[in-house]
Amino acid sequence: MMTTLSLGRSHDFEMPEGPTVRRFCSLVSPFVGQQVVKVGGRTKQIALQDFMGQWIQDCQVHGKNLYVAFGGDETCKAPSANTQEVDDDPSKTQSAPTTTDPDQLGPWENEEAGPGCKWLRFHFGLYGSIRVNELARAKQGNKRGDWKDPTPRLILHFTSGGFLVFYNCRILWCSSPHVEPTCDILSLDFDKEKALRALSAPRPVCVSLMDQRHFSGVGNIIKNEILYLAQVHPLSPGSLLPADTLRAIIDRAVSFTTRWLRSLMQREPLHYQIYMKELCPKGHKVEKENIGPPRGLQRLTWYCPTCQERVQPKERAQDSS
């Protein structure tokens, strides 16, 4: 059986966000309890031979990172008191217990993951994806006109005859999943009050929303959509917005990411309001510009200057007088 995750045309320009990585986890989960019998791929970050004969023990996700546990035999189990579940109902998704920061270790040197078990962390880049029992094919020619299929970073073949293919991802061994459920936008333990304090900082709300320390799993698509839904200009400083407005942004973030995950699990399209649009739903012209932190990554941001009026410092001062 071939399984592929179709992200749609819009996603081709963005790195996978929280809901998409949770969907990736659902593709890996059926291989838990299976043994690796053949390995391939062009990754230089890890030694491919280290996978031979290993068994997948567990699969978890936090924010934009996917974690897969490997062990030396089928009876080895990664010690997860709250193993990540991916279901058609996003409300059932759970995060693993909070652990320490992941350390880069050599293969099979991890004691925290149980006897003989080791965690592998995947962070997906632009066009990053996972495919099951099939390889990705070129959809268009490159600048030279060549039709060249994407090259897998890692391919794992299993005793069942199936295989997993990982594309455009950073792969590192780690001591254990680095998990902070209180900042994971899709976790049941997401702390809205903690998020509110982060969003209240004197910087543009669009920058705060992309800070993975406080809004793990939120990416550029989510940022654009929830700010439009909340009718907030991306450059409005959080410190100048009323608490009720900030709470509305956070509520929109939770509801939108949950709805996106549900659409992915049910293989249904998700329709955007503002992202990559020329007109907003009310017919106003949409603006776009690169916005990001000083000396940080600048991301294309779409917004409607009519629906999302920018809050200026002098306006807040007048409101307070």
N, C-alpha and C positions, 0 to 999 in steps of 0.2 A: 504494500500500500504506500502510495506517495503522498506526503503531506507537505504543503508549503504555506508559508504565511504571506499572504498578499497584503501589502501595506498601502497600496494605492499610489497614484502618481504624486500626490503632495508629499508623501513620506520620503520620496526619493531624495529630497533636499535636506532632510533633517536626520540627526542621530536618533536612534530608538529611545523613546521615553519610557517612564515607569510602566504604563499599561502594556506597551509592546514587549518589554523585557519579561513581564509576567506571562505573556502569551508564549514567549520563547521557552519559559520554564515548563509550560504545559506540553511542549513538544519533546523536551528532554525526559520528563517524568516517566513515560512508558518504558524507558530504557533502564530505569532503576532496577537493580538485581540482575543485570546482564553483564557478560564478560566481554572485554575488548580482545579481538583476535587479529585485527589488522589496523594499522595507523598510517595516515598520510597527511599531506599539507605542507605549506611552505613556511610555517612559523619557525623563527630562530630564537624565540623567547624561552622555549622549553625543549627538552630532549624527547623526541617522539617515541623512542624505545622505552621510555619510562611508563608508557601506557599499556604495553603488551602484557596480557594476562590479568590486568586489573578489572575490578568490578565497580560499576557505578552504584554508590550507596545511598546518595541523597541528592536533591536538587532544591535550592532555595534562591530567593531573590530579595534584594533590598535596593530600593531606589532604581538606579540605572545599571546595577551590577548583578550578574548572574553567578551563582556559586554552585559548583558540582563537586561532590565528594567521591573519591576513589579509594578502594581498598583491595588488599591482596587476596581476599577470598569472599565468597558469597555470604558468609555468616557475619562478616564485619559490618557493623552498623555505626554510622556517624551519630554522636550523642546529641540529638536534637529533641528537646522536650516539646518543641512546638514546630514540627516540620512544616515547611511551606506547602500549602495546598493551593492549587489553581483549579477553579471550578467555574461553571457557567454563572454562578452567583458570586460577584466580586465581594459581597459582604462576608463571605466565608474565608477570604484570603487572610493568612496570618503571617507574621514575621517570626523569625527565630529569636531566641533570647539575646539580650545585649551581650556583646563580647568585647574583647580588647581589639585595638587596631591590628589589622593583618600584617604579618611580617613575611618578607620574602624568605623562603626556606628551600633547601634542596628537596628532591623527591623523597617522600616517605619519612620525613624527619619530624612530622607533627605528632605531638602527644595529645593535644587538646581534642583532636578529631577521633580519638579512640585508637585502639591497637591496630597499626598498619593502615590507618586511613589518612587521607590527605585531601585538602580542599584546593580547587582550581577556580580562580576568579576570572570572569569574562567581562570586559567593558567594551561595548560596541561603538564603533566610530561611524562616520558617514557611510551610508549604504550597508551598515552592519546587519547581518541576518543569520538565521539558522534554517536549514532545510533538512527534511527527513526523507531518506531513500531516493534522493534526486540531487542533481547538480544544477546550479544557476546557469542560465544561458544569456548571452548578450542580447539586449533589446535594441541596441543601436550601435553604429560604428563609432570608432574613436576619431580624433582629429585627423588622423591619416587615412581614415576610411576603412580601417581594419575592423572586422567583427571578431573580437576576442572575448571569450567567456571569462567571467570573474574567476580568479584563482583562490581556492579555499585556503584559509589559514590552518584549519585542522579538520581531518576526516577520521571518524572513529567507526570501525566496523565491528559488529557483535555476532555472537554465536547464533542468534536468531536469524541472521541473514540481513538484517536491517542495518542502516548506517546513519550517522549524524554528520552534517557538514556545517562548519562555522565560517562565516565570512567577515572580513574587516573588523577584527576585534583584537584588543590587547589581552594577552593571556599571561597570568602570573600565578605561581603557587602561593598560598597564604596559610597562616596557622589556623584560621577559622573565619567564618563569615563576619564581616564588620557590620554589625546591625544596631541601629538605633531606631526602634519602632516609633518613638515619639516624633521623629522628624520625617518619617516615610509617609507621603501623601496618601498611599493606599493601605496603610496599616490601620487596624482597628484601634491601635494605641496612639494614633496621631494626636499630638497635643496642640489643640487650636489656640490655647492661651499663649503657649510658647511661640507659636507661629505669629501670633498677633504682636508680640513684643519685637520679633525680628522685622516684621513688616512696617513697624512704626519708626524705623530708623530714618534719619534725615538724608535719604538717597532715593532715587527714582524707584517706584514700586516694581517696575519691570526688572530692575537689577536685583532687588531683594528676592523676588520670586525664583530667580535662576540660581540662587545660592543653595547648593546641595546640602550645606550644613543645617539648613532650616526647612528646606522644601525638597527633600530627596525624592527624585522621580519626576519632578517638574522640568519640562524642556520648553523649547521655543514655541511649539504648537500650543501647548497648554497655556503658556504665558499669554500669548496673543488672544486666544479665545476667551479666557476667563476675565481678562481686563475689559474686553468689549462687552461681555455679558454683564459685568458689574458697572459698565459705563464709566470707567476710570481711565484717564489719559496715562500712558505708560511712563511719561516723564514727571508725573506729579510726585513730589517727595512724600514718602509715607508719613513723615512727622507732621505734615500739613493736612492730612486727611482725618476726618472724624473716625472714631473707633467703630461706629456702625458700618461705615464704608469699608474699612479694613476687614471687618468680620464678614462682610458680604463677599469680598474677594476670596477669602479663605473658604467660605462655604461653596462658592462657585468652583474653586479648585478641586475640592473633594467630590462634588457632584459630577463635574465634567470628566475627571479621570476615572471615576467609577463607571460612568456611562460609556466611556471610550473602551475600557477593559471589557465591559459586557458586549459591546459591538464586535470586538476582536474575537472573543470566545464564541460568539454566535455567528461569526463570519458575515457580519452585516456592515454596510458602509456607514461611516460617520461623516455627517455633513457639517462643514465649517461655516461660521458666521462672518469671520473677518480674515482669517489666515489665507494669504495668497489671493485675496479678492481685490477687484478693482472698484467695486461698489459695496457699501454695507447693505444690510437687509432693508434699510429705509431709503436706499437709493442715493446716498451721499458718496462723494468721491473719497476713496481710501488713500491715505498717505502711507509711505513706508520709508524707513531709514534705519541705518545701523546704530544700535544703542548698546552700550555695555559699560562696565566699570572702567575707571582710569587704568591704563596699562593692562587691561583685560580683554577678553574675547568680545568683539562687537557682533551682535546678532541682528539680523533683519527683523524689524518690528513693524507690523501692520496695525494701523489704528484709524479711526474716523474722528477727525478734529471737530466735527459737529456734534456727534453723539458722545464723544469722550472729551469733554472740555477740560483743559489743563488747569490745575490749581496752582496759582502763583503765590508767593509769600505775602505780597501786599493784600491779596484777596482774603487770605486767612486772617490777617491783622485787622482788616475792616470788619470781618464777621465777628471778631472777638470784642470789638469796641461797642 
